[in-house]
Amino acid sequence: MTNFSVPKMSCGHCKASIGKAIASVDSDAEVDYDMTTRQIAVQSDADSDALIAAMKSAGYDAERVN
């Protein structure tokens, strides 16, 4: 699992957009969302930089936290 901070994630629409962006890089990725801390945990074979780029292209800045 790789953890990311996504400061602008605040609602279900955000979760859907982020999930779609991650799926565009790795359709088999598993994503767990923590709306309280605005972090996600991603289980994926994709490179962290590629996941961050996908989230950024969807309008969400993300930063790896582990």
N, CA, C and O atoms as a CHARMM CRD file, in Angstrom:
* protein
*
  264
    1    1 MET  N      0.83600  -1.18800   0.00000 PROA 1      0.00000
    2    1 MET  CA     0.00000   0.00000   0.00000 PROA 1      0.00000
    3    1 MET  C      0.87800   1.24800   0.00000 PROA 1      0.00000
    4    1 MET  O      1.89400   1.32300   0.69200 PROA 1      0.00000
    5    2 THR  N      0.46000   2.20400  -0.78400 PROA 2      0.00000
    6    2 THR  CA     1.11900   3.50500  -0.81600 PROA 2      0.00000
    7    2 THR  C      0.09300   4.53400  -0.36900 PROA 2      0.00000
    8    2 THR  O     -1.03400   4.55100  -0.86300 PROA 2      0.00000
    9    3 ASN  N      0.48200   5.38400   0.55800 PROA 3      0.00000
   10    3 ASN  CA    -0.42600   6.40700   1.08200 PROA 3      0.00000
   11    3 ASN  C     -0.13900   7.75100   0.44200 PROA 3      0.00000
   12    3 ASN  O      1.01100   8.13200   0.22400 PROA 3      0.00000
   13    4 PHE  N     -1.22600   8.46000   0.14600 PROA 4      0.00000
   14    4 PHE  CA    -1.13200   9.78000  -0.45400 PROA 4      0.00000
   15    4 PHE  C     -2.00700  10.74900   0.32800 PROA 4      0.00000
   16    4 PHE  O     -3.09700  10.39300   0.77500 PROA 4      0.00000
   17    5 SER  N     -1.52900  11.95500   0.48600 PROA 5      0.00000
   18    5 SER  CA    -2.32900  13.04800   1.02200 PROA 5      0.00000
   19    5 SER  C     -2.97100  13.75800  -0.16400 PROA 5      0.00000
   20    5 SER  O     -2.29000  14.12500  -1.12200 PROA 5      0.00000
   21    6 VAL  N     -4.28600  13.95000  -0.09200 PROA 6      0.00000
   22    6 VAL  CA    -5.03000  14.63600  -1.15500 PROA 6      0.00000
   23    6 VAL  C     -5.85400  15.73200  -0.47500 PROA 6      0.00000
   24    6 VAL  O     -7.03200  15.53200  -0.18100 PROA 6      0.00000
   25    7 PRO  N     -5.23300  16.89200  -0.22400 PROA 7      0.00000
   26    7 PRO  CA    -5.85600  17.94400   0.59300 PROA 7      0.00000
   27    7 PRO  C     -7.21300  18.44400   0.10800 PROA 7      0.00000
   28    7 PRO  O     -8.03100  18.85800   0.92900 PROA 7      0.00000
   29    8 LYS  N     -7.47600  18.42000  -1.18000 PROA 8      0.00000
   30    8 LYS  CA    -8.73900  18.96100  -1.69300 PROA 8      0.00000
   31    8 LYS  C     -9.86000  17.92200  -1.76500 PROA 8      0.00000
   32    8 LYS  O    -10.96300  18.24900  -2.20400 PROA 8      0.00000
   33    9 MET  N     -9.60700  16.68400  -1.34800 PROA 9      0.00000
   34    9 MET  CA   -10.62900  15.63800  -1.36800 PROA 9      0.00000
   35    9 MET  C    -11.61900  15.89900  -0.23500 PROA 9      0.00000
   36    9 MET  O    -11.24400  15.88900   0.93700 PROA 9      0.00000
   37   10 SER  N    -12.88900  16.13200  -0.58800 PROA 10     0.00000
   38   10 SER  CA   -13.84100  16.49500   0.45300 PROA 10     0.00000
   39   10 SER  C    -15.21600  15.85000   0.33400 PROA 10     0.00000
   40   10 SER  O    -16.04300  16.00600   1.23200 PROA 10     0.00000
   41   11 CYS  N    -15.48200  15.12600  -0.75900 PROA 11     0.00000
   42   11 CYS  CA   -16.82800  14.59400  -0.93900 PROA 11     0.00000
   43   11 CYS  C    -16.81400  13.33300  -1.80400 PROA 11     0.00000
   44   11 CYS  O    -15.76600  12.89800  -2.28000 PROA 11     0.00000
   45   12 GLY  N    -17.98100  12.77100  -1.99000 PROA 12     0.00000
   46   12 GLY  CA   -18.10900  11.57200  -2.80900 PROA 12     0.00000
   47   12 GLY  C    -17.70600  11.80200  -4.25800 PROA 12     0.00000
   48   12 GLY  O    -17.14900  10.90800  -4.89400 PROA 12     0.00000
   49   13 HSD  N    -17.97900  12.98500  -4.78300 PROA 13     0.00000
   50   13 HSD  CA   -17.57800  13.29400  -6.15800 PROA 13     0.00000
   51   13 HSD  C    -16.05700  13.27200  -6.27000 PROA 13     0.00000
   52   13 HSD  O    -15.50700  12.78100  -7.25500 PROA 13     0.00000
   53   14 CYS  N    -15.38300  13.80700  -5.25500 PROA 14     0.00000
   54   14 CYS  CA   -13.91600  13.79200  -5.23700 PROA 14     0.00000
   55   14 CYS  C    -13.41500  12.34900  -5.26600 PROA 14     0.00000
   56   14 CYS  O    -12.51000  12.01300  -6.02900 PROA 14     0.00000
   57   15 LYS  N    -14.01100  11.50400  -4.42900 PROA 15     0.00000
   58   15 LYS  CA   -13.60600  10.09900  -4.36800 PROA 15     0.00000
   59   15 LYS  C    -13.77200   9.43600  -5.73000 PROA 15     0.00000
   60   15 LYS  O    -12.89100   8.70300  -6.18000 PROA 15     0.00000
   61   16 ALA  N    -14.89600   9.69300  -6.38100 PROA 16     0.00000
   62   16 ALA  CA   -15.15200   9.08900  -7.69200 PROA 16     0.00000
   63   16 ALA  C    -14.14500   9.57000  -8.72800 PROA 16     0.00000
   64   16 ALA  O    -13.64900   8.77700  -9.52800 PROA 16     0.00000
   65   17 SER  N    -13.84600  10.85400  -8.71600 PROA 17     0.00000
   66   17 SER  CA   -12.89300  11.41300  -9.68000 PROA 17     0.00000
   67   17 SER  C    -11.48700  10.85500  -9.45600 PROA 17     0.00000
   68   17 SER  O    -10.78700  10.51700 -10.41100 PROA 17     0.00000
   69   18 ILE  N    -11.08400  10.76200  -8.20200 PROA 18     0.00000
   70   18 ILE  CA    -9.76300  10.23300  -7.88000 PROA 18     0.00000
   71   18 ILE  C     -9.69000   8.75100  -8.23900 PROA 18     0.00000
   72   18 ILE  O     -8.69700   8.29400  -8.80500 PROA 18     0.00000
   73   19 GLY  N    -10.73400   8.00700  -7.91400 PROA 19     0.00000
   74   19 GLY  CA   -10.76600   6.58700  -8.25900 PROA 19     0.00000
   75   19 GLY  C    -10.68300   6.35900  -9.76100 PROA 19     0.00000
   76   19 GLY  O     -9.98100   5.45600 -10.21700 PROA 19     0.00000
   77   20 LYS  N    -11.39200   7.17100 -10.52700 PROA 20     0.00000
   78   20 LYS  CA   -11.36100   7.06500 -11.98900 PROA 20     0.00000
   79   20 LYS  C     -9.96900   7.39200 -12.52300 PROA 20     0.00000
   80   20 LYS  O     -9.48400   6.73400 -13.44400 PROA 20     0.00000
   81   21 ALA  N     -9.33100   8.40100 -11.95100 PROA 21     0.00000
   82   21 ALA  CA    -7.98500   8.78600 -12.38700 PROA 21     0.00000
   83   21 ALA  C     -6.99000   7.66400 -12.11500 PROA 21     0.00000
   84   21 ALA  O     -6.15600   7.34800 -12.96400 PROA 21     0.00000
   85   22 ILE  N     -7.07900   7.06500 -10.93500 PROA 22     0.00000
   86   22 ILE  CA    -6.17300   5.96300 -10.59200 PROA 22     0.00000
   87   22 ILE  C     -6.43500   4.76100 -11.48800 PROA 22     0.00000
   88   22 ILE  O     -5.49800   4.10000 -11.93400 PROA 22     0.00000
   89   23 ALA  N     -7.71300   4.47600 -11.75300 PROA 23     0.00000
   90   23 ALA  CA    -8.05700   3.35100 -12.62800 PROA 23     0.00000
   91   23 ALA  C     -7.54100   3.55100 -14.04700 PROA 23     0.00000
   92   23 ALA  O     -7.30100   2.57400 -14.75700 PROA 23     0.00000
   93   24 SER  N     -7.36700   4.79400 -14.47000 PROA 24     0.00000
   94   24 SER  CA    -6.84400   5.04300 -15.81400 PROA 24     0.00000
   95   24 SER  C     -5.37500   4.61800 -15.92900 PROA 24     0.00000
   96   24 SER  O     -4.87600   4.36100 -17.02500 PROA 24     0.00000
   97   25 VAL  N     -4.69900   4.55000 -14.78700 PROA 25     0.00000
   98   25 VAL  CA    -3.30100   4.12000 -14.75000 PROA 25     0.00000
   99   25 VAL  C     -3.21700   2.62700 -14.46100 PROA 25     0.00000
  100   25 VAL  O     -2.39700   1.92400 -15.05300 PROA 25     0.00000
  101   26 ASP  N     -4.06200   2.13700 -13.55200 PROA 26     0.00000
  102   26 ASP  CA    -4.07200   0.72700 -13.15500 PROA 26     0.00000
  103   26 ASP  C     -5.50400   0.32600 -12.83500 PROA 26     0.00000
  104   26 ASP  O     -6.02300   0.64800 -11.76600 PROA 26     0.00000
  105   27 SER  N     -6.13700  -0.37400 -13.76300 PROA 27     0.00000
  106   27 SER  CA    -7.54200  -0.74100 -13.58200 PROA 27     0.00000
  107   27 SER  C     -7.74000  -1.74100 -12.44300 PROA 27     0.00000
  108   27 SER  O     -8.86500  -1.92000 -11.97700 PROA 27     0.00000
  109   28 ASP  N     -6.67900  -2.38900 -11.99000 PROA 28     0.00000
  110   28 ASP  CA    -6.77700  -3.34200 -10.89200 PROA 28     0.00000
  111   28 ASP  C     -6.43200  -2.73100  -9.53300 PROA 28     0.00000
  112   28 ASP  O     -6.42800  -3.44000  -8.52700 PROA 28     0.00000
  113   29 ALA  N     -6.14800  -1.44600  -9.48900 PROA 29     0.00000
  114   29 ALA  CA    -5.75600  -0.78500  -8.23700 PROA 29     0.00000
  115   29 ALA  C     -6.90900  -0.82300  -7.23700 PROA 29     0.00000
  116   29 ALA  O     -8.08000  -0.71800  -7.60300 PROA 29     0.00000
  117   30 GLU  N     -6.54500  -0.97500  -5.97400 PROA 30     0.00000
  118   30 GLU  CA    -7.50700  -0.90100  -4.88000 PROA 30     0.00000
  119   30 GLU  C     -7.23400   0.38300  -4.10600 PROA 30     0.00000
  120   30 GLU  O     -6.08900   0.68600  -3.77000 PROA 30     0.00000
  121   31 VAL  N     -8.28600   1.12600  -3.83000 PROA 31     0.00000
  122   31 VAL  CA    -8.13500   2.42100  -3.16400 PROA 31     0.00000
  123   31 VAL  C     -9.00700   2.45500  -1.91300 PROA 31     0.00000
  124   31 VAL  O    -10.20100   2.15900  -1.96800 PROA 31     0.00000
  125   32 ASP  N     -8.40000   2.81700  -0.79100 PROA 32     0.00000
  126   32 ASP  CA    -9.13200   3.04500   0.45500 PROA 32     0.00000
  127   32 ASP  C     -9.06000   4.54000   0.75700 PROA 32     0.00000
  128   32 ASP  O     -7.99100   5.14800   0.70900 PROA 32     0.00000
  129   33 TYR  N    -10.21500   5.11400   1.06800 PROA 33     0.00000
  130   33 TYR  CA   -10.30900   6.55800   1.29500 PROA 33     0.00000
  131   33 TYR  C    -10.51200   6.85900   2.77900 PROA 33     0.00000
  132   33 TYR  O    -11.29900   6.19000   3.44800 PROA 33     0.00000
  133   34 ASP  N     -9.81400   7.84900   3.28500 PROA 34     0.00000
  134   34 ASP  CA   -10.04900   8.36400   4.63200 PROA 34     0.00000
  135   34 ASP  C    -10.38000   9.84400   4.48800 PROA 34     0.00000
  136   34 ASP  O     -9.49300  10.68800   4.36500 PROA 34     0.00000
  137   35 MET  N    -11.65900  10.13400   4.50700 PROA 35     0.00000
  138   35 MET  CA   -12.10700  11.50500   4.27400 PROA 35     0.00000
  139   35 MET  C    -11.72800  12.42800   5.43100 PROA 35     0.00000
  140   35 MET  O    -11.55500  13.63000   5.22600 PROA 35     0.00000
  141   36 THR  N    -11.59800  11.89400   6.62700 PROA 36     0.00000
  142   36 THR  CA   -11.25700  12.71500   7.78700 PROA 36     0.00000
  143   36 THR  C     -9.85600  13.29700   7.65800 PROA 36     0.00000
  144   36 THR  O     -9.64000  14.48500   7.89600 PROA 36     0.00000
  145   37 THR  N     -8.90400  12.44200   7.27900 PROA 37     0.00000
  146   37 THR  CA    -7.51800  12.90200   7.15500 PROA 37     0.00000
  147   37 THR  C     -7.18700  13.35400   5.73800 PROA 37     0.00000
  148   37 THR  O     -6.10600  13.88200   5.47900 PROA 37     0.00000
  149   38 ARG  N     -8.13700  13.14000   4.82100 PROA 38     0.00000
  150   38 ARG  CA    -7.94400  13.46000   3.39800 PROA 38     0.00000
  151   38 ARG  C     -6.72300  12.73800   2.83400 PROA 38     0.00000
  152   38 ARG  O     -5.86800  13.31900   2.16500 PROA 38     0.00000
  153   39 GLN  N     -6.68600  11.43400   3.14200 PROA 39     0.00000
  154   39 GLN  CA    -5.63100  10.57300   2.62200 PROA 39     0.00000
  155   39 GLN  C     -6.25400   9.35800   1.95700 PROA 39     0.00000
  156   39 GLN  O     -7.36700   8.94200   2.27700 PROA 39     0.00000
  157   40 ILE  N     -5.50100   8.80900   1.02500 PROA 40     0.00000
  158   40 ILE  CA    -5.91500   7.56100   0.39800 PROA 40     0.00000
  159   40 ILE  C     -4.76000   6.57200   0.48900 PROA 40     0.00000
  160   40 ILE  O     -3.58900   6.95100   0.52600 PROA 40     0.00000
  161   41 ALA  N     -5.12400   5.29900   0.52300 PROA 41     0.00000
  162   41 ALA  CA    -4.14500   4.22100   0.48100 PROA 41     0.00000
  163   41 ALA  C     -4.41100   3.45500  -0.81000 PROA 41     0.00000
  164   41 ALA  O     -5.53700   3.02700  -1.06300 PROA 41     0.00000
  165   42 VAL  N     -3.37700   3.28400  -1.61900 PROA 42     0.00000
  166   42 VAL  CA    -3.53900   2.66500  -2.92600 PROA 42     0.00000
  167   42 VAL  C     -2.67200   1.40600  -3.01300 PROA 42     0.00000
  168   42 VAL  O     -1.46700   1.43700  -2.76200 PROA 42     0.00000
  169   43 GLN  N     -3.32300   0.30000  -3.37600 PROA 43     0.00000
  170   43 GLN  CA    -2.61000  -0.93900  -3.66000 PROA 43     0.00000
  171   43 GLN  C     -2.54800  -1.04300  -5.17600 PROA 43     0.00000
  172   43 GLN  O     -3.56600  -1.26700  -5.83100 PROA 43     0.00000
  173   44 SER  N     -1.35300  -0.88100  -5.73100 PROA 44     0.00000
  174   44 SER  CA    -1.20100  -0.84000  -7.17900 PROA 44     0.00000
  175   44 SER  C      0.21200  -1.21900  -7.57600 PROA 44     0.00000
  176   44 SER  O      1.16500  -1.00900  -6.82600 PROA 44     0.00000
  177   45 ASP  N      0.33100  -1.78100  -8.76700 PROA 45     0.00000
  178   45 ASP  CA     1.65200  -2.06000  -9.33400 PROA 45     0.00000
  179   45 ASP  C      2.20300  -0.84500 -10.07000 PROA 45     0.00000
  180   45 ASP  O      3.35800  -0.84500 -10.49400 PROA 45     0.00000
  181   46 ALA  N      1.38600   0.18300 -10.22100 PROA 46     0.00000
  182   46 ALA  CA     1.80800   1.38500 -10.93900 PROA 46     0.00000
  183   46 ALA  C      2.76900   2.21100 -10.08400 PROA 46     0.00000
  184   46 ALA  O      2.73400   2.16200  -8.85500 PROA 46     0.00000
  185   47 ASP  N      3.60500   2.95400 -10.75200 PROA 47     0.00000
  186   47 ASP  CA     4.55700   3.84200 -10.10600 PROA 47     0.00000
  187   47 ASP  C      3.82200   4.98700  -9.39400 PROA 47     0.00000
  188   47 ASP  O      2.83600   5.51200  -9.91100 PROA 47     0.00000
  189   48 SER  N      4.30300   5.36200  -8.22400 PROA 48     0.00000
  190   48 SER  CA     3.68500   6.44700  -7.45100 PROA 48     0.00000
  191   48 SER  C      3.59700   7.73600  -8.25100 PROA 48     0.00000
  192   48 SER  O      2.59000   8.44200  -8.18400 PROA 48     0.00000
  193   49 ASP  N      4.64400   8.04800  -9.01000 PROA 49     0.00000
  194   49 ASP  CA     4.63800   9.27700  -9.80800 PROA 49     0.00000
  195   49 ASP  C      3.52600   9.25600 -10.84900 PROA 49     0.00000
  196   49 ASP  O      2.91300  10.28700 -11.12500 PROA 49     0.00000
  197   50 ALA  N      3.26300   8.08300 -11.42900 PROA 50     0.00000
  198   50 ALA  CA     2.19000   7.96600 -12.41900 PROA 50     0.00000
  199   50 ALA  C      0.83100   8.16500 -11.76000 PROA 50     0.00000
  200   50 ALA  O     -0.05800   8.78300 -12.34600 PROA 50     0.00000
  201   51 LEU  N      0.66500   7.64600 -10.55100 PROA 51     0.00000
  202   51 LEU  CA    -0.59600   7.82800  -9.82700 PROA 51     0.00000
  203   51 LEU  C     -0.79800   9.29100  -9.45600 PROA 51     0.00000
  204   51 LEU  O     -1.90100   9.82200  -9.58300 PROA 51     0.00000
  205   52 ILE  N      0.26200   9.93800  -8.99900 PROA 52     0.00000
  206   52 ILE  CA     0.18600  11.36200  -8.65300 PROA 52     0.00000
  207   52 ILE  C     -0.15700  12.18800  -9.88900 PROA 52     0.00000
  208   52 ILE  O     -0.98100  13.09900  -9.81500 PROA 52     0.00000
  209   53 ALA  N      0.46400  11.88000 -11.01800 PROA 53     0.00000
  210   53 ALA  CA     0.19300  12.60600 -12.26000 PROA 53     0.00000
  211   53 ALA  C     -1.26700  12.43600 -12.68100 PROA 53     0.00000
  212   53 ALA  O     -1.89700  13.38500 -13.14700 PROA 53     0.00000
  213   54 ALA  N     -1.79900  11.23200 -12.51700 PROA 54     0.00000
  214   54 ALA  CA    -3.19500  10.98100 -12.88600 PROA 54     0.00000
  215   54 ALA  C     -4.13500  11.78300 -11.99400 PROA 54     0.00000
  216   54 ALA  O     -5.10000  12.37600 -12.47600 PROA 54     0.00000
  217   55 MET  N     -3.85500  11.80000 -10.69300 PROA 55     0.00000
  218   55 MET  CA    -4.70600  12.57300  -9.77800 PROA 55     0.00000
  219   55 MET  C     -4.61100  14.06300 -10.08200 PROA 55     0.00000
  220   55 MET  O     -5.61200  14.77700 -10.03600 PROA 55     0.00000
  221   56 LYS  N     -3.40400  14.52600 -10.39200 PROA 56     0.00000
  222   56 LYS  CA    -3.21800  15.93700 -10.73000 PROA 56     0.00000
  223   56 LYS  C     -3.99600  16.30000 -11.99400 PROA 56     0.00000
  224   56 LYS  O     -4.59500  17.37200 -12.07200 PROA 56     0.00000
  225   57 SER  N     -3.98500  15.40400 -12.98400 PROA 57     0.00000
  226   57 SER  CA    -4.72000  15.67500 -14.22400 PROA 57     0.00000
  227   57 SER  C     -6.22600  15.71400 -13.98100 PROA 57     0.00000
  228   57 SER  O     -6.97000  16.31400 -14.75700 PROA 57     0.00000
  229   58 ALA  N     -6.67200  15.07000 -12.89800 PROA 58     0.00000
  230   58 ALA  CA    -8.08900  15.10100 -12.53200 PROA 58     0.00000
  231   58 ALA  C     -8.42000  16.30600 -11.65100 PROA 58     0.00000
  232   58 ALA  O     -9.57500  16.50500 -11.27400 PROA 58     0.00000
  233   59 GLY  N     -7.39600  17.11300 -11.32300 PROA 59     0.00000
  234   59 GLY  CA    -7.62900  18.32200 -10.56500 PROA 59     0.00000
  235   59 GLY  C     -7.30200  18.22300  -9.08400 PROA 59     0.00000
  236   59 GLY  O     -7.67100  19.10100  -8.30400 PROA 59     0.00000
  237   60 TYR  N     -6.60900  17.15500  -8.69200 PROA 60     0.00000
  238   60 TYR  CA    -6.30500  16.93200  -7.27700 PROA 60     0.00000
  239   60 TYR  C     -4.80400  16.81300  -7.07600 PROA 60     0.00000
  240   60 TYR  O     -4.17400  15.87600  -7.56700 PROA 60     0.00000
  241   61 ASP  N     -4.23700  17.76500  -6.35200 PROA 61     0.00000
  242   61 ASP  CA    -2.83100  17.65500  -5.98700 PROA 61     0.00000
  243   61 ASP  C     -2.72300  16.54700  -4.95100 PROA 61     0.00000
  244   61 ASP  O     -3.54700  16.45000  -4.04200 PROA 61     0.00000
  245   62 ALA  N     -1.70600  15.72000  -5.09800 PROA 62     0.00000
  246   62 ALA  CA    -1.48100  14.61500  -4.17500 PROA 62     0.00000
  247   62 ALA  C     -0.00200  14.53200  -3.85900 PROA 62     0.00000
  248   62 ALA  O      0.85000  14.90400  -4.66500 PROA 62     0.00000
  249   63 GLU  N      0.27900  14.04100  -2.68000 PROA 63     0.00000
  250   63 GLU  CA     1.66600  13.88500  -2.24600 PROA 63     0.00000
  251   63 GLU  C      1.79500  12.56000  -1.52500 PROA 63     0.00000
  252   63 GLU  O      0.96700  12.21400  -0.68200 PROA 63     0.00000
  253   64 ARG  N      2.83400  11.82600  -1.86100 PROA 64     0.00000
  254   64 ARG  CA     3.07100  10.55100  -1.18800 PROA 64     0.00000
  255   64 ARG  C      3.47200  10.81900   0.26200 PROA 64     0.00000
  256   64 ARG  O      4.28600  11.70200   0.53200 PROA 64     0.00000
  257   65 VAL  N      2.89700  10.05300   1.19600 PROA 65     0.00000
  258   65 VAL  CA     3.18600  10.28200   2.60500 PROA 65     0.00000
  259   65 VAL  C      3.88600   9.09500   3.27100 PROA 65     0.00000
  260   65 VAL  O      4.07100   9.11100   4.48800 PROA 65     0.00000
  261   66 ASN  N      4.27500   8.08100   2.52400 PROA 66     0.00000
  262   66 ASN  CA     5.05700   6.99700   3.11400 PROA 66     0.00000
  263   66 ASN  C      6.11800   6.51200   2.16800 PROA 66     0.00000
  264   66 ASN  O      6.87300   5.59900   2.50200 PROA 66     0.00000
